[in-house]
Amino acid sequence: MGCSPSYAEMAGMTRESAAVEAKKNMEIQKSLRLDHRATKHVNRILLLGASECGKSTILKQMKIMHLDGFTAKERKYQRRIIRVNAVEGLQQIIHACFDLELKKDKAFQTYSYKALKLTPASANGISSEHLKAIVTLWEESSTIAEAVASRHKFYVLDSAPYFLRKLDEIFEEKYIPSDKDILHARLCKRAAFQ
């Protein structure tokens, strides 16, 4: 093949190993072309914005409208998030009652400490005693009602009132979140997803 050595000879390869390498290279190139064709019609969207501005909600809505909605496994995962959202929302309101120095009614004095003892992990295995505490606080405490009416003065998860109105349903053992419940669920994320 001319006066100069071939690439295979320069690399110290035999003709057989050079043929194997050439075949591997062709397979890789073919695979790359197929991948390129497969992803040619894939659209990507970059959603940027402050927290709780609707980025995840848009993705969830697209999944509902264009991809057959959520699987049973995804709904089970969202159930955990929803329960944590309800507990954390009530805890944020309780803390605000102290920060705003609101007059504490009897229901608040009786049950607020039990609600504050709940952790995100315990929100999914809540006892009937703790469930009674958070339901009573939400439904009967005028202190909580006053804080919710003043929620523009403190941070509270935007979906907290929605979930707190549904406490009995959310904490049923066989609760399956609706699409609307999933759209209201919030999970704090600090990463990029594709």
MINU-539783 format. One line per field, with one value per residue: chain; residue number from 1; x, y, z of N, C-alpha, C, O, CB in turn. Coordinates in steps of 0.02 Angstrom, whole numbers. Glycine has a CB too. Layout:
N
unit <- c(A,...)
pos <- c(NUM,...)
nxx <- c(X,...)
nyy <- c(Y,...)
nzz <- c(Z,...)
caxx <- c(X,...)
cayy <- c(Y,...)
cazz <- c(Z,...)
cxx <- c(X,...)
cyy <- c(Y,...)
czz <- c(Z,...)
oxx <- c(X,...)
oyy <- c(Y,...)
ozz <- c(Z,...)
cbxx <- c(X,...)
cbyy <- c(Y,...)
cbzz <- c(Z,...)
***
This chain:
194
unit <- c(A,A,A,A,A,A,A,A,A,A,A,A,A,A,A,A,A,A,A,A,A,A,A,A,A,A,A,A,A,A,A,A,A,A,A,A,A,A,A,A,A,A,A,A,A,A,A,A,A,A,A,A,A,A,A,A,A,A,A,A,A,A,A,A,A,A,A,A,A,A,A,A,A,A,A,A,A,A,A,A,A,A,A,A,A,A,A,A,A,A,A,A,A,A,A,A,A,A,A,A,A,A,A,A,A,A,A,A,A,A,A,A,A,A,A,A,A,A,A,A,A,A,A,A,A,A,A,A,A,A,A,A,A,A,A,A,A,A,A,A,A,A,A,A,A,A,A,A,A,A,A,A,A,A,A,A,A,A,A,A,A,A,A,A,A,A,A,A,A,A,A,A,A,A,A,A,A,A,A,A,A,A,A,A,A,A,A,A,A,A,A,A,A,A)
pos <- c(1,2,3,4,5,6,7,8,9,10,11,12,13,14,15,16,17,18,19,20,21,22,23,24,25,26,27,28,29,30,31,32,33,34,35,36,37,38,39,40,41,42,43,44,45,46,47,48,49,50,51,52,53,54,55,56,57,58,59,60,61,62,63,64,65,66,67,68,69,70,71,72,73,74,75,76,77,78,79,80,81,82,83,84,85,86,87,88,89,90,91,92,93,94,95,96,97,98,99,100,101,102,103,104,105,106,107,108,109,110,111,112,113,114,115,116,117,118,119,120,121,122,123,124,125,126,127,128,129,130,131,132,133,134,135,136,137,138,139,140,141,142,143,144,145,146,147,148,149,150,151,152,153,154,155,156,157,158,159,160,161,162,163,164,165,166,167,168,169,170,171,172,173,174,175,176,177,178,179,180,181,182,183,184,185,186,187,188,189,190,191,192,193,194)
nxx <- c(41,86,226,234,202,48,-91,-125,-7,79,27,59,-20,-90,-150,-269,-314,-330,-434,-536,-547,-586,-712,-779,-777,-860,-982,-1005,-1016,-1131,-1225,-1224,-1278,-1407,-1456,-1453,-1551,-1662,-1676,-1696,-1822,-1857,-1911,-1845,-1867,-1824,-1855,-1858,-1857,-1914,-1934,-2083,-2154,-2218,-2152,-2136,-2270,-2311,-2242,-2305,-2436,-2418,-2383,-2503,-2591,-2529,-2461,-2533,-2554,-2523,-2438,-2483,-2380,-2315,-2418,-2426,-2302,-2321,-2421,-2352,-2279,-2384,-2442,-2336,-2329,-2452,-2433,-2315,-2362,-2461,-2379,-2299,-2396,-2429,-2307,-2307,-2414,-2357,-2252,-2325,-2384,-2515,-2672,-2691,-2805,-2904,-2902,-2787,-2689,-2701,-2671,-2567,-2432,-2422,-2438,-2324,-2226,-2223,-2133,-2065,-2046,-2129,-2251,-2307,-2341,-2437,-2507,-2669,-2694,-2610,-2664,-2793,-2757,-2704,-2813,-2911,-2848,-2847,-2984,-3051,-2979,-2975,-2864,-2778,-2857,-2858,-2723,-2710,-2791,-2708,-2601,-2522,-2425,-2324,-2220,-2297,-2328,-2400,-2500,-2547,-2673,-2764,-2731,-2749,-2885,-2925,-2885,-2935,-2963,-2836,-2756,-2811,-2791,-2795,-2785,-2781,-2701,-2781,-2773,-2780,-2740,-2606,-2557,-2557,-2461,-2301,-2129,-1976,-1846,-1677,-1604,-1560,-1667,-1696)
nyy <- c(-60,69,178,216,156,73,131,34,-40,57,74,-43,-152,-305,-366,-435,-391,-257,-265,-309,-199,-103,-153,-141,-2,33,-21,58,185,162,139,266,343,289,321,460,480,432,524,639,698,731,845,966,1051,1190,1238,1376,1466,1545,1465,1372,1425,1357,1267,1124,1092,1118,1017,905,926,912,778,720,760,717,595,483,500,464,324,184,164,289,368,317,358,497,508,499,619,713,691,731,865,913,899,976,1099,1131,1138,1249,1348,1341,1382,1512,1564,1581,1670,1780,1814,1777,1761,1616,1487,1359,1235,1251,1263,1136,1042,1084,1056,919,910,978,889,794,720,728,594,525,568,484,372,398,411,376,463,574,610,648,761,850,863,917,1038,1103,1109,1162,1261,1428,1507,1452,1474,1614,1638,1581,1666,1774,1740,1803,1866,1781,1639,1503,1346,1349,1259,1211,1246,1182,1043,1030,1044,921,822,703,618,612,545,420,244,180,282,356,471,599,668,805,820,779,878,984,945,970,958,995,1038,1036,1016,976,905,784)
nzz <- c(0,-40,3,138,306,358,460,554,558,609,736,791,768,714,554,575,704,673,582,667,754,660,626,750,762,653,699,811,752,674,776,837,733,726,855,843,744,814,918,851,836,962,1079,1187,1339,1433,1591,1689,1841,1993,2155,2180,2070,1971,1886,1901,1903,1773,1705,1762,1717,1579,1575,1617,1514,1394,1408,1459,1596,1772,1842,1949,2040,2038,2089,2218,2268,2261,2355,2477,2473,2474,2599,2682,2641,2693,2833,2854,2809,2904,3017,2982,2989,3124,3183,3135,3207,3332,3299,3252,3367,3406,3492,3585,3568,3656,3585,3509,3609,3663,3561,3475,3509,3486,3349,3308,3342,3244,3110,2941,2902,2992,2952,2859,2924,3019,3182,3256,3359,3332,3209,3248,3321,3222,3136,3222,3258,3132,3099,3212,3281,3315,3318,3223,3110,3107,3082,2955,2883,2884,2804,2712,2781,2817,2772,2697,2630,2471,2438,2557,2627,2539,2552,2691,2706,2667,2757,2824,2715,2650,2742,2749,2744,2618,2527,2369,2273,2178,2010,2025,2159,2147,2064,2153,2244,2318,2302,2362,2258,2207,2094,1923,1803,1675)
caxx <- c(0,127,291,229,165,-23,-106,-122,63,109,2,84,-75,-90,-206,-330,-337,-351,-500,-583,-556,-626,-781,-806,-787,-919,-1040,-1014,-1041,-1200,-1265,-1230,-1325,-1475,-1474,-1466,-1616,-1714,-1685,-1703,-1887,-1869,-1907,-1825,-1890,-1789,-1900,-1822,-1899,-1908,-1969,-2156,-2183,-2256,-2112,-2155,-2340,-2315,-2221,-2358,-2493,-2400,-2387,-2574,-2623,-2496,-2427,-2576,-2558,-2477,-2445,-2499,-2318,-2305,-2469,-2406,-2248,-2351,-2459,-2305,-2264,-2444,-2448,-2284,-2351,-2505,-2404,-2270,-2403,-2491,-2325,-2281,-2449,-2421,-2250,-2329,-2456,-2311,-2217,-2373,-2408,-2588,-2701,-2697,-2867,-2895,-2883,-2717,-2649,-2704,-2648,-2512,-2369,-2423,-2427,-2255,-2182,-2222,-2078,-2085,-2048,-2186,-2313,-2334,-2363,-2464,-2551,-2736,-2689,-2583,-2713,-2845,-2728,-2699,-2881,-2942,-2817,-2869,-3057,-3081,-2939,-2982,-2797,-2755,-2898,-2834,-2657,-2721,-2817,-2651,-2544,-2479,-2373,-2274,-2216,-2330,-2335,-2461,-2552,-2564,-2745,-2797,-2722,-2775,-2958,-2936,-2844,-2962,-2953,-2765,-2725,-2841,-2740,-2798,-2791,-2748,-2707,-2810,-2729,-2779,-2697,-2537,-2538,-2546,-2405,-2238,-2068,-1921,-1794,-1621,-1563,-1587,-1694,-1704)
cayy <- c(0,129,178,226,102,87,151,-26,-57,108,62,-108,-199,-353,-355,-463,-346,-196,-280,-311,-130,-69,-177,-109,68,37,-34,117,237,144,151,338,368,268,363,527,479,422,585,697,729,743,916,977,1115,1212,1279,1413,1510,1542,1409,1375,1466,1315,1226,1054,1086,1115,950,859,936,882,705,702,772,688,531,435,514,436,253,170,174,361,394,297,403,563,505,515,691,749,687,775,935,930,906,1034,1159,1147,1159,1318,1391,1342,1426,1581,1586,1606,1729,1836,1824,1772,1733,1544,1458,1296,1182,1263,1246,1064,998,1109,1023,853,921,999,831,752,729,706,521,501,590,430,318,440,377,405,518,631,630,686,826,896,876,962,1103,1134,1119,1195,1313,1496,1533,1429,1509,1683,1637,1567,1729,1821,1703,1848,1893,1730,1587,1439,1311,1374,1207,1188,1246,1131,978,1029,1034,851,782,635,580,603,498,353,194,163,344,361,541,616,710,872,816,775,944,1028,920,1006,926,1043,1009,1079,983,979,841,780)
cazz <- c(0,-43,36,210,340,371,529,595,568,653,804,813,764,658,508,606,756,640,554,724,774,608,633,810,745,610,741,853,708,657,837,846,682,747,912,818,711,865,958,807,844,1033,1098,1257,1366,1493,1632,1740,1881,2066,2185,2182,2017,1927,1840,1909,1886,1700,1685,1782,1672,1515,1584,1619,1449,1336,1421,1496,1668,1821,1857,2019,2079,2044,2135,2286,2286,2272,2419,2530,2468,2494,2673,2710,2628,2741,2901,2855,2802,2970,3061,2964,3016,3198,3198,3121,3263,3384,3273,3248,3435,3406,3554,3577,3595,3691,3538,3491,3668,3676,3507,3433,3524,3453,3277,3299,3353,3184,3063,2874,2900,3029,2919,2819,2969,3073,3230,3260,3407,3297,3158,3283,3339,3165,3111,3270,3250,3070,3097,3270,3312,3288,3311,3157,3060,3105,3049,2883,2854,2881,2776,2673,2826,2831,2720,2704,2566,2438,2435,2625,2641,2498,2584,2759,2701,2649,2802,2835,2653,2636,2789,2745,2726,2547,2489,2305,2253,2113,1970,2055,2218,2124,2039,2211,2284,2310,2326,2353,2216,2195,2042,1855,1781,1603)
cxx <- c(43,190,286,189,92,-32,-100,-49,97,87,24,30,-64,-149,-272,-358,-361,-421,-554,-598,-598,-699,-815,-823,-850,-983,-1056,-1044,-1115,-1247,-1276,-1280,-1397,-1500,-1492,-1535,-1673,-1727,-1695,-1768,-1906,-1861,-1888,-1847,-1849,-1836,-1858,-1871,-1886,-1946,-2044,-2186,-2219,-2217,-2133,-2228,-2349,-2296,-2275,-2418,-2479,-2404,-2460,-2605,-2594,-2467,-2468,-2574,-2506,-2491,-2463,-2439,-2305,-2356,-2452,-2350,-2275,-2391,-2414,-2290,-2324,-2453,-2397,-2303,-2404,-2477,-2359,-2309,-2433,-2437,-2301,-2333,-2444,-2363,-2269,-2373,-2413,-2276,-2262,-2403,-2484,-2611,-2716,-2762,-2852,-2873,-2809,-2672,-2646,-2666,-2586,-2446,-2365,-2410,-2354,-2205,-2177,-2162,-2101,-2090,-2110,-2253,-2345,-2354,-2395,-2512,-2619,-2736,-2662,-2630,-2769,-2819,-2728,-2768,-2916,-2914,-2844,-2942,-3084,-3042,-2949,-2914,-2769,-2792,-2874,-2767,-2665,-2747,-2761,-2590,-2500,-2422,-2317,-2273,-2255,-2337,-2401,-2517,-2574,-2639,-2784,-2791,-2752,-2852,-2975,-2899,-2870,-2951,-2880,-2733,-2762,-2788,-2738,-2806,-2749,-2756,-2738,-2759,-2723,-2735,-2623,-2513,-2524,-2484,-2341,-2180,-2011,-1865,-1738,-1574,-1597,-1610,-1703,-1759)
cyy <- c(62,123,184,169,123,107,92,-45,-8,97,-5,-161,-247,-338,-380,-416,-279,-206,-281,-240,-91,-89,-145,-36,77,26,27,174,224,158,226,368,350,310,434,531,473,485,647,735,739,817,920,1047,1130,1259,1311,1456,1500,1482,1424,1422,1424,1272,1153,1043,1081,1045,898,865,905,806,682,707,731,618,483,444,477,362,245,182,249,392,376,342,473,565,524,590,732,748,731,848,956,943,968,1099,1180,1170,1230,1367,1397,1389,1499,1607,1613,1670,1790,1853,1825,1742,1659,1519,1390,1240,1189,1242,1170,1023,1022,1073,954,860,940,941,786,770,709,629,494,521,534,369,349,399,411,465,582,656,670,756,873,912,927,1033,1138,1153,1163,1254,1381,1529,1514,1466,1581,1687,1626,1630,1781,1790,1744,1876,1843,1679,1526,1409,1329,1322,1183,1190,1193,1062,975,1021,961,803,711,591,563,550,432,305,181,225,340,434,549,657,779,873,817,842,993,1007,957,967,973,1008,1061,1048,992,909,842,732)
czz <- c(0,-3,112,242,352,444,576,609,615,725,831,811,705,613,539,660,727,610,610,748,724,612,694,796,702,651,784,811,689,716,848,795,701,806,890,784,763,905,917,819,918,1048,1172,1277,1428,1531,1687,1779,1955,2093,2187,2129,1964,1878,1843,1889,1810,1676,1703,1735,1603,1519,1584,1550,1392,1347,1464,1572,1709,1833,1931,2064,2090,2091,2207,2311,2301,2337,2477,2531,2493,2569,2708,2700,2678,2810,2904,2848,2868,3019,3046,2992,3092,3217,3187,3177,3320,3361,3270,3316,3439,3472,3541,3609,3626,3645,3519,3548,3679,3623,3468,3446,3491,3379,3263,3307,3291,3140,2993,2869,2936,2998,2879,2861,3030,3118,3231,3308,3373,3242,3190,3300,3280,3135,3157,3263,3188,3073,3153,3298,3278,3279,3242,3102,3052,3069,2974,2849,2846,2847,2730,2716,2840,2774,2741,2635,2534,2437,2504,2639,2601,2531,2654,2759,2687,2695,2810,2774,2642,2680,2793,2720,2650,2503,2426,2281,2184,2074,2000,2118,2198,2098,2096,2252,2268,2342,2311,2314,2207,2144,1975,1836,1706,1586)
oxx <- c(32,206,329,148,77,14,-73,-32,139,127,9,33,-33,-194,-324,-418,-407,-462,-609,-656,-640,-743,-872,-875,-890,-1034,-1114,-1090,-1155,-1301,-1331,-1319,-1443,-1557,-1539,-1573,-1724,-1785,-1702,-1770,-1964,-1810,-1911,-1845,-1840,-1854,-1827,-1921,-1852,-1986,-2065,-2237,-2248,-2247,-2146,-2245,-2391,-2329,-2288,-2448,-2523,-2426,-2476,-2642,-2630,-2449,-2438,-2592,-2451,-2549,-2460,-2446,-2286,-2339,-2463,-2350,-2254,-2394,-2434,-2289,-2314,-2469,-2412,-2295,-2401,-2494,-2364,-2290,-2432,-2448,-2286,-2315,-2453,-2370,-2248,-2371,-2431,-2271,-2240,-2442,-2514,-2576,-2749,-2773,-2796,-2829,-2773,-2622,-2595,-2633,-2556,-2408,-2311,-2374,-2326,-2149,-2132,-2143,-2153,-2135,-2141,-2305,-2406,-2380,-2382,-2552,-2625,-2775,-2689,-2635,-2790,-2857,-2748,-2780,-2948,-2951,-2862,-2961,-3135,-3070,-2934,-2906,-2739,-2762,-2870,-2754,-2631,-2729,-2767,-2534,-2446,-2375,-2268,-2319,-2247,-2350,-2453,-2576,-2616,-2666,-2831,-2841,-2778,-2880,-3032,-2882,-2831,-2932,-2863,-2689,-2746,-2745,-2684,-2829,-2690,-2812,-2724,-2708,-2669,-2698,-2582,-2455,-2483,-2458,-2328,-2184,-1998,-1840,-1750,-1513,-1655,-1576,-1717,-1774)
oyy <- c(105,69,158,138,182,101,97,-64,-28,110,-22,-210,-230,-300,-348,-402,-248,-160,-256,-223,-51,-48,-123,-11,123,60,45,208,271,186,247,412,391,331,464,578,506,498,702,796,753,847,881,1095,1087,1312,1276,1479,1454,1452,1482,1454,1452,1243,1122,991,1042,1016,853,814,874,774,631,663,712,586,445,398,461,341,292,207,269,437,417,363,503,617,561,621,781,799,764,889,1013,993,1008,1150,1239,1216,1268,1421,1451,1430,1543,1667,1663,1718,1846,1901,1869,1703,1642,1528,1365,1201,1140,1208,1144,974,983,1060,932,819,921,944,745,828,675,604,446,495,536,321,329,360,469,512,636,716,721,805,931,968,973,1082,1197,1207,1196,1293,1388,1574,1556,1488,1607,1733,1658,1644,1826,1811,1722,1906,1860,1677,1500,1445,1326,1341,1138,1140,1163,1027,923,995,940,747,663,533,506,514,391,324,173,220,324,456,511,678,809,921,852,861,1038,1047,974,945,989,955,1121,1053,1012,860,895,721)
ozz <- c(42,22,147,209,356,485,631,665,656,771,888,849,655,633,530,662,753,612,600,761,743,603,690,817,714,639,792,833,688,707,866,813,693,807,915,794,756,924,944,814,934,1030,1213,1238,1472,1506,1728,1751,1976,2057,2196,2141,1918,1833,1791,1861,1787,1633,1664,1716,1573,1472,1555,1529,1346,1298,1502,1608,1685,1833,1970,2120,2144,2130,2252,2369,2350,2370,2522,2584,2529,2599,2757,2745,2702,2842,2950,2878,2886,3058,3092,3016,3120,3263,3224,3193,3352,3399,3285,3323,3470,3504,3492,3669,3623,3663,3514,3538,3703,3640,3431,3399,3470,3349,3212,3282,3286,3135,2987,2835,2913,3016,2866,2834,3087,3093,3209,3298,3383,3230,3163,3295,3286,3112,3133,3263,3191,3051,3145,3337,3218,3238,3208,3053,2996,3030,2934,2792,2805,2859,2710,2689,2873,2733,2797,2587,2567,2434,2509,2661,2627,2537,2674,2806,2695,2675,2805,2781,2625,2658,2836,2681,2622,2446,2427,2271,2137,2101,2001,2129,2228,2108,2089,2291,2210,2399,2253,2334,2200,2149,1970,1851,1677,1528)
cbxx <- c(-47,88,332,197,199,-66,-177,-158,100,89,-73,112,-143,-92,-194,-315,-281,-301,-499,-554,-487,-598,-782,-756,-726,-915,-1029,-948,-998,-1205,-1230,-1162,-1308,-1476,-1417,-1411,-1621,-1693,-1625,-1698,-1939,-1821,-1974,-1747,-1967,-1721,-1958,-1766,-1972,-1934,-1942,-2179,-2128,-2301,-2037,-2144,-2380,-2269,-2155,-2379,-2508,-2329,-2352,-2612,-2618,-2444,-2361,-2555,-2625,-2481,-2379,-2525,-2258,-2310,-2539,-2383,-2196,-2396,-2489,-2239,-2247,-2506,-2440,-2215,-2379,-2558,-2364,-2219,-2457,-2528,-2265,-2276,-2519,-2408,-2188,-2366,-2500,-2259,-2190,-2428,-2379,-2614,-2766,-2636,-2921,-2960,-2927,-2706,-2676,-2777,-2702,-2503,-2359,-2490,-2475,-2237,-2207,-2287,-2014,-2035,-1985,-2183,-2299,-2285,-2304,-2500,-2520,-2788,-2643,-2514,-2742,-2867,-2657,-2654,-2923,-2934,-2740,-2856,-3091,-3090,-2865,-3027,-2751,-2765,-2973,-2828,-2613,-2770,-2873,-2632,-2568,-2520,-2406,-2288,-2142,-2400,-2329,-2445,-2526,-2527,-2774,-2765,-2648,-2756,-2987,-2914,-2839,-3037,-2981,-2728,-2721,-2904,-2753,-2857,-2768,-2777,-2638,-2878,-2754,-2852,-2713,-2529,-2593,-2608,-2395,-2242,-2057,-1895,-1823,-1583,-1553,-1535,-1761,-1639)
cbyy <- c(0,188,235,294,83,25,181,-84,-59,179,67,-102,-162,-426,-391,-532,-334,-175,-347,-354,-96,-84,-255,-114,95,-16,-96,140,242,69,120,372,338,192,365,549,420,366,594,675,686,700,953,968,1114,1248,1236,1457,1498,1608,1394,1398,1508,1357,1233,1030,1145,1168,932,872,1011,904,685,748,845,732,544,365,497,475,214,97,141,395,366,223,407,583,434,476,711,719,614,760,941,874,843,1028,1148,1085,1110,1325,1364,1271,1407,1584,1527,1552,1714,1819,1888,1730,1772,1508,1453,1277,1184,1338,1281,1042,988,1184,1017,817,976,1055,790,761,688,732,491,526,649,409,272,501,375,353,498,614,568,648,817,866,810,936,1096,1087,1054,1146,1294,1539,1507,1352,1508,1712,1582,1508,1757,1845,1643,1905,1914,1694,1569,1446,1234,1396,1148,1230,1314,1129,961,1094,1077,839,815,639,619,669,529,353,129,116,403,310,573,656,714,894,753,721,973,1028,844,1077,856,1070,986,1092,908,1006,825,760)
cbzz <- c(60,-20,10,227,406,354,534,561,501,630,805,882,756,683,441,637,808,584,517,782,783,538,640,869,708,554,786,885,644,636,898,838,613,767,964,768,661,912,1003,734,810,1078,1085,1266,1382,1475,1662,1708,1865,2098,2256,2250,1984,1889,1856,1980,1913,1667,1719,1855,1663,1494,1650,1669,1432,1313,1455,1479,1693,1887,1840,2027,2044,1975,2116,2287,2229,2213,2430,2521,2395,2460,2696,2678,2556,2744,2920,2799,2750,2998,3055,2887,2996,3226,3154,3054,3289,3401,3203,3199,3465,3347,3575,3607,3540,3726,3474,3474,3730,3677,3460,3444,3599,3465,3250,3347,3411,3144,3084,2823,2932,3101,2873,2768,2989,3044,3301,3282,3466,3267,3122,3348,3366,3110,3107,3342,3245,3011,3098,3323,3311,3333,3368,3150,3080,3176,3080,2874,2898,2951,2739,2644,2891,2898,2706,2740,2576,2368,2395,2676,2627,2427,2586,2796,2645,2577,2869,2852,2594,2645,2857,2698,2763,2534,2532,2252,2253,2121,1897,2073,2259,2070,1994,2256,2273,2342,2293,2421,2146,2261,2059,1804,1816,1568)
***
